[in-house]
């Protein structure tokens, strides 16, 4: 579950939530996600 300003922005599986599109919406700026195995890194563009 991802929250923004105290409200649920998105719910779902980790693979569905940790995407550039979803995190860009969460942070309000362009975001890319890098994955290696079970690890994920978000980068603000």
RAKA-V480696 format. One record per pair of residues at least 4 apart in sequence whose ideal C-beta (glycine too) atoms are under 8 Angstrom apart, sorted by sequence separation. I is the first residue (numbers start at 1). J is the second residue. If there is no record, write none. Layout:
i,j
I,J
I,J
//
This chain:
i,j
3,7
12,16
13,17
14,18
18,22
19,23
20,24
21,25
22,26
23,27
24,28
27,31
35,39
3,8
4,9
12,17
17,22
18,23
24,29
26,31
35,40
2,8
3,9
10,16
11,17
16,22
24,30
34,40
35,41
1,8
2,9
10,17
24,31
33,40
34,41
2,10
23,31
33,41
1,10
2,11
33,42
34,43
1,11
20,30
23,33
32,42
33,43
20,31
31,42
32,43
10,22
20,32
31,43
9,22
20,33
31,44
32,45
19,33
30,44
31,45
2,17
10,25
18,33
29,44
30,45
9,25
10,26
29,45
9,26
18,35
27,44
23,42
2,22
4,26
18,40
2,26
18,42
//
